[in-house]
């Protein structure tokens, strides 16, 4: 499908908040606070009561109708009772508004399908594209356009980055934004889908597929609006960039809950799994797994095969990683005889210790400094039998120095995907952050690292099958 032109939604020059309020705790007040924090476009407050709104140290005249605003308006953010929304859309249409984000709830999800149908009918009459209703809002981390009604002091915003996220659940979307912010995972755009009365997950997937600021598309869905549209869109988009979906309603009880939540048709999870497999969508089972996949794919190239080499200073961690990889369908790389000979020679010459193991997993043992890691990593990456490298570092060892940070930066010259695992607390977290600043994704547990490798291998398989890698 052709991607909808939605830059006017994410890059508006002017925005009207309809239902703006001066009362702290009101949705209209929170939206004004979010939208005026970093957005440098024009913001107008609208409320039938008129008056003035003061947020973030700025005062805004309140217009009684959007039609009273003297300038053009690109986007209307609507937070008024549901029964008034269709009439508000008509006013937006008369004003020439291009898109409306309908925060208001009380439509299909509340058993009022006819009101939602009327909303769509009015919007189509004027050519207005709708987000929602019953949604949290949208956020563009690049330009600060943020109409999310959860205020920043309650729900942090992540830094700008490559991961886009769309969610059918506003509450789950809020948790994702908070979690991404605390883990410093950069996001490009966030979309709360709500009831998807007009724009749906496939429309946004298509748009994000062409968005140069987005490297990985992620989403939480309970059900798709149009199965064939989703299938065709996903098949096209995944050849451009990875798509990771967390699908809830995997059980019968969960599917019923989804139907009552946003009025979506969850359907059989087996059908979704088959569709994901056939379209190259990576299926995540948890929020953590979703971001394990996304972070790896945002920071590293997809793998050209499933043969993995492991370098570790902890034998047990190497065994656990081996188990995890094999259980997920990957292989431990068989190092070439030439690589084994290089290790043997270095051991004989005293460059490497006699008691280390160079059979994959490569155990550089607990007293390894960064220089020993670097030798092992280079030999693994230079081996043509290795498609992916996993580096496990137990930073609790006093021998492992900060030189590992620059060593990881140098390893990327080989062009093979690398995943770093650093279990532990404060010091490992500090080192992990420094390594991630060099472009290598770091994970706290072996299980998370397995997820990352799986994503790189699985997405690489899809691209190879379709002649794209």
C-alpha positions in Angstrom: 0.0 0.0 0.0 1.1 3.6 -0.5 2.1 5.2 2.7 -0.3 7.9 3.9 1.1 11.4 3.9 1.2 12.2 7.7 4.0 14.7 8.1 1.3 17.4 8.8 0.4 15.3 11.9 4.0 14.8 13.2 5.5 18.1 12.1 2.7 20.6 12.5 3.4 24.3 12.5 0.3 25.1 14.6 -1.8 23.1 17.1 -5.1 23.8 18.8 -6.0 22.0 22.1 -9.8 21.8 22.2 -10.8 21.3 25.8 -7.8 23.2 27.2 -8.1 23.8 30.9 -6.4 25.9 33.6 -7.3 23.3 36.2 -4.4 21.1 37.3 -5.3 17.4 37.0 -7.7 18.0 34.1 -6.8 16.2 30.8 -7.0 19.5 28.9 -4.5 21.1 31.3 -2.0 18.2 31.1 -2.1 18.2 27.3 -1.3 22.0 27.3 1.6 21.3 29.7 3.0 18.5 27.5 2.6 20.3 24.2 4.2 23.6 25.4 7.2 22.2 27.0 9.5 21.7 24.0 7.4 22.3 20.8 8.3 25.5 19.1 5.3 25.7 16.8 2.2 27.8 17.6 -0.2 26.4 20.3 -3.7 27.7 20.7 -6.1 26.9 23.6 -9.8 26.4 22.9 -12.6 26.0 25.4 -16.2 27.2 25.2 -15.8 28.9 28.6 -13.0 31.2 27.3 -10.6 32.9 29.7 -6.9 32.2 30.0 -4.7 29.2 30.6 -1.2 29.5 32.2 1.2 26.5 31.9 5.0 26.2 32.0 5.2 29.9 32.8 3.4 30.9 29.6 -0.1 32.5 29.3 -2.5 31.5 26.5 -5.7 33.3 25.5 -8.5 30.7 25.4 -10.7 30.9 22.2 -14.3 29.8 22.5 -14.2 28.0 19.2 -11.4 26.9 16.9 -13.0 29.1 14.2 -12.0 32.2 16.3 -8.3 31.5 16.0 -6.8 34.1 13.6 -4.2 31.8 12.0 -4.2 28.4 10.2 -4.3 25.3 12.3 -2.7 22.0 11.2 -3.7 19.7 14.1 -6.5 19.7 16.6 -6.1 17.8 19.8 -9.6 17.1 21.1 -10.4 16.4 24.8 -14.1 17.1 25.2 -17.0 14.8 26.1 -17.6 12.2 23.4 -21.0 13.5 22.4 -19.6 16.9 21.4 -16.7 15.5 19.3 -18.6 15.1 15.9 -19.7 18.8 16.1 -16.1 19.8 17.0 -14.8 18.0 14.0 -17.2 20.0 11.8 -15.7 23.2 13.2 -12.2 21.8 12.6 -13.3 21.1 9.0 -14.5 24.7 8.5 -11.2 25.9 9.8 -9.2 23.8 7.4 -7.6 21.5 10.0 -5.7 18.5 8.4 -5.6 16.1 11.3 -7.3 15.6 14.7 -6.0 13.6 17.7 -9.2 12.5 19.6 -8.2 11.9 23.2 -11.9 11.6 24.3 -13.2 8.2 25.2 -16.8 6.9 25.2 -17.1 5.6 21.6 -17.0 2.0 20.3 -15.2 0.7 23.4 -18.2 1.9 25.5 -20.8 0.3 23.2 -21.4 3.5 21.2 -20.4 2.4 17.8 -22.9 4.7 16.1 -21.2 7.7 17.7 -17.8 6.6 16.4 -19.3 6.0 12.9 -20.7 9.5 13.0 -17.3 10.9 14.0 -15.6 9.1 11.0 -18.3 10.3 8.6 -17.8 13.9 9.6 -14.0 13.7 9.4 -14.2 12.1 5.9 -16.5 14.8 4.8 -13.8 17.4 5.5 -10.8 15.2 4.6 -9.5 15.2 8.2 -7.3 12.3 9.3 -8.1 11.0 12.8 -6.0 9.5 15.5 -8.1 7.6 18.1 -10.6 8.2 19.6 -9.9 6.9 23.1 -6.2 7.4 22.9 -3.3 8.9 24.9 -2.0 11.1 22.1 1.1 11.2 19.8 4.6 12.3 20.5 7.4 13.3 18.1 10.6 13.2 20.1 12.5 15.0 17.3 10.6 18.3 17.4 8.9 18.2 20.8 5.3 17.9 19.4 3.8 16.1 22.3 0.1 15.9 23.0 0.4 13.0 25.4 -2.0 13.8 28.3 0.3 12.2 31.0 2.4 15.1 32.3 6.2 14.7 32.0 6.8 14.7 35.8 4.5 11.6 36.0 5.6 9.9 32.8 9.1 10.6 31.5 9.9 11.0 27.8 12.8 9.1 26.3 15.5 10.8 24.3 15.3 11.1 20.5 16.4 7.9 18.7 15.6 5.3 16.1 12.8 3.3 17.7 9.2 4.2 16.9 6.4 2.7 19.0 2.6 2.4 18.4 0.2 1.1 21.0 -3.4 0.1 21.2 -3.3 0.6 24.9 -2.7 4.1 26.3 -1.7 2.8 29.7 0.8 0.3 28.2 2.1 3.0 25.9 2.7 5.2 28.9 4.6 2.4 30.6 6.7 1.9 27.5 7.7 5.5 27.3 8.6 5.6 31.0 10.6 2.3 30.6 12.4 3.5 27.5 13.3 6.8 29.2 14.7 5.0 32.3 16.8 2.7 30.0 17.9 5.6 27.8 16.4 3.9 24.7 16.0 6.6 22.0 12.6 6.9 20.3 11.6 8.7 17.1 7.8 8.7 17.4 5.1 7.4 19.7 1.5 6.8 18.6 -1.3 5.8 20.9 -3.7 4.1 18.4 -6.9 4.0 20.5 -9.9 2.7 18.7 -8.4 3.3 15.2 -11.6 4.7 13.8 -9.7 6.1 10.9 -5.9 5.8 10.9 -4.9 2.3 12.0 -1.7 0.3 12.8 -1.2 -0.5 9.1 -1.3 3.2 8.1 1.2 4.2 10.7 3.4 1.2 9.9 3.5 2.3 6.2 4.3 5.9 7.2 7.1 4.9 9.6 8.4 2.5 6.9 9.3 5.6 4.8 10.2 7.8 7.8 14.0 8.5 7.6 14.1 9.2 11.4 12.8 5.7 12.3 15.1 2.7 12.2 12.9 0.1 13.9 9.1 0.0 14.1 7.6 -1.5 17.3 4.1 -1.9 18.5 1.6 -3.3 21.0 -1.6 -4.6 19.5 -4.6 -6.4 20.7 -6.1 -7.0 17.2 -5.7 -5.6 13.7 -8.4 -3.6 12.0 -8.0 -5.1 8.5 -6.1 -8.4 8.3 -5.4 -8.3 4.6 -4.2 -4.7 4.8 -1.9 -5.5 7.7 -0.5 -8.5 5.9 0.3 -6.7 2.7 1.7 -3.6 4.5 3.9 -5.6 6.8 5.3 -7.7 3.9 6.4 -4.5 2.2 7.7 -2.6 5.2 9.8 -5.4 6.8 11.9 -5.4 3.6 12.8 -1.7 4.4 13.3 -2.0 8.2 12.5 -4.4 11.1 9.0 -4.5 12.7 8.6 -5.9 16.2 5.1 -6.6 17.5 3.9 -7.5 21.0 0.5 -9.1 20.5 -1.7 -9.6 23.5 -4.9 -11.7 23.7 -2.9 -14.8 23.1 -5.4 -16.9 25.2 -9.1 -17.1 24.9 -9.6 -15.0 28.0 -7.1 -12.5 26.9 -8.9 -12.1 23.5 -12.2 -11.4 25.3 -10.5 -8.8 27.4 -9.1 -7.1 24.3 -12.5 -7.0 22.7 -13.9 -5.1 25.7 -10.9 -2.8 26.0 -10.7 -1.0 22.6 -13.5 -2.9 20.8 -10.9 -4.7 18.7 -11.2 -8.2 17.3 -8.3 -10.1 18.7 -8.8 -13.3 16.7 -6.9 -16.6 17.0 -3.3 -16.0 18.1 -2.1 -18.9 15.9 -3.4 -16.9 12.9 -1.4 -13.9 14.0 1.7 -15.9 14.6 1.4 -17.4 11.0 0.9 -13.9 9.6 3.9 -12.5 11.5 6.1 -15.4 10.2 4.9 -14.9 6.6 5.5 -11.2 6.6 8.8 -11.0 8.5 7.4 -9.4 11.6 9.2 -10.4 14.8 6.8 -11.5 17.5 7.7 -10.5 21.1 6.1 -12.1 24.1 6.8 -9.3 26.7 7.7 -5.6 26.9 11.3 -6.5 27.8 11.6 -8.8 24.9 10.2 -6.2 22.6 12.9 -3.8 23.5 15.6 -6.4 23.6 14.8 -7.0 19.9 14.4 -3.3 19.1 17.6 -2.2 20.7 19.7 -4.8 18.9 18.1 -4.0 15.5 18.4 -0.3 16.0 22.1 -0.5 16.8 23.5 -3.4 14.8 23.2 -4.8 11.2 21.1 -7.9 10.7 23.2 -11.2 10.8 24.1 -12.9 7.6 23.7 -16.3 9.3 23.0 -18.1 12.6 26.5 -19.1 13.7 27.4 -17.4 16.9 30.8 -17.0 18.7 31.0 -16.2 22.4 33.8 -14.5 24.3 33.5 -14.5 28.0 35.5 -14.1 31.3 33.0 -16.3 33.1 32.7 -20.0 32.0 29.3 -20.4 33.6 27.9 -17.4 31.7 29.3 -18.9 28.5 27.5 -22.2 29.1 24.2 -20.4 29.9 24.5 -18.3 26.7 25.2 -21.5 24.7 22.1 -23.2 26.0 20.0 -20.2 25.3 21.2 -19.8 21.7 20.8 -23.5 20.9 17.3 -23.6 22.4 16.3 -20.6 20.1 17.5 -22.3 17.0 20.9 -20.8 16.6 24.3 -22.5 16.3 27.6 -22.2 18.1 30.1 -21.3 15.4 32.8 -24.0 14.7 36.0 -21.9 14.7 38.2 -22.7 11.7 41.5 -24.6 12.1 43.3 -21.4 11.1 41.7 -19.5 14.1 42.5 -22.3 16.5 46.1 -22.2 15.3 46.2 -18.5 16.0 45.0 -19.1 19.6 47.5 -22.0 20.1 50.4 -19.9 18.8 49.5 -16.9 21.2 49.3 -19.3 24.1 52.7 -20.8 23.3 54.2 -17.3 23.0 52.7 -16.2 26.3 50.3 -13.6 24.8 47.3 -15.7 26.1 47.2 -17.9 29.3 47.6 -21.7 29.1 44.5 -22.3 31.1 42.0 -20.4 28.9 39.7 -22.3 26.5 39.5 -21.2 22.8 36.9 -23.8 21.9 33.7 -21.8 21.4 32.6 -20.4 23.9 36.0 -18.7 24.1 36.7 -18.3 27.9 39.4 -15.7 28.4 39.0 -16.4 32.2 38.4 -14.2 35.2 41.8 -12.3 35.2 41.4 -11.1 31.6 42.2 -7.4 30.9 40.7 -5.6 27.9 43.7 -6.4 25.8 43.1 -10.2 26.1 39.4 -9.6 25.2 40.5 -7.7 22.2 42.7 -10.5 20.9 39.9 -13.1 21.3 37.3 -10.8 19.8 39.4 -10.1 16.7 40.1 -13.7 16.1 36.4 -14.6 16.3 35.3 -11.7 14.1 38.0 -12.5 11.5 36.8 -16.1 11.3 34.5 -16.7 8.2 32.5 -19.2 10.2 31.3 -16.5 12.6 28.1 -14.5 11.8 27.5 -12.9 15.2 29.7 -12.2 18.2 28.4 -12.2 21.8 30.7 -10.7 24.4 30.0 -11.4 28.1 31.9 -9.3 30.6 31.7 -9.8 34.4 32.9 -6.4 35.4 33.1 -7.5 39.0 36.6 -8.8 38.1 39.2 -6.1 39.0 41.3 -7.2 36.0 38.8 -5.9 33.4 39.8 -2.3 32.7 38.0 0.5 31.0 39.9 -0.1 27.8 37.1 -2.5 26.9 35.0 0.5 25.9 37.3 1.6 23.1 38.0 -2.0 22.2 34.3 -2.5 21.5 34.3 0.6 19.3 37.2 -0.8 17.3 35.4 -4.2 16.8 32.7 -2.6 14.7 35.1 -2.2 11.9 34.5 -5.8 11.0 30.9 -5.1 10.0 29.5 -8.1 11.9 26.7 -7.7 14.5 27.9 -7.7 18.1 25.9 -8.1 21.3 27.4 -7.3 24.7 26.2 -8.8 28.0 27.1 -7.1 31.3 25.4 -8.7 34.4 25.4 -6.9 37.7 24.8 -3.6 39.4 26.0 0.0 39.5 29.5 -0.4 37.9 28.5 -2.7 35.1 25.6 -0.4 34.3 28.0 2.6 34.1 30.3 0.6 31.8 27.3 -0.6 29.7 26.2 3.0 29.1 29.7 3.9 27.9 29.8 0.9 25.5 26.3 1.7 24.1 27.5 5.2 23.4 30.0 3.5 21.0 27.1 1.8 19.2 27.1 -1.7 20.7 23.9 -2.8 22.5 24.4 -4.0 26.0 22.1 -6.3 28.0 21.9 -7.1 31.7 21.3 -10.8 31.5 22.2 -13.7 29.4 18.5 -14.2 28.5 18.3 -10.7 27.2 21.4 -11.2 25.2 19.9 -14.3 23.6 16.8 -12.2 22.6 19.1 -9.7 20.9 21.0 -12.3 18.9 17.8 -14.0 17.9 16.4 -10.7 16.6 19.5 -10.1 14.5 19.5 -13.6 13.1 15.8 -13.9 12.5 15.6 -10.5 10.7 18.6 -11.4 8.7 17.0 -14.7 7.6 13.9 -12.8 6.4 16.0 -10.3 4.3 18.1 -13.2 2.8 15.0 -15.1 1.8 13.8 -12.0 0.0 17.1 -11.2 -1.7 17.7 -8.1 0.4 20.9 -9.3 2.3 
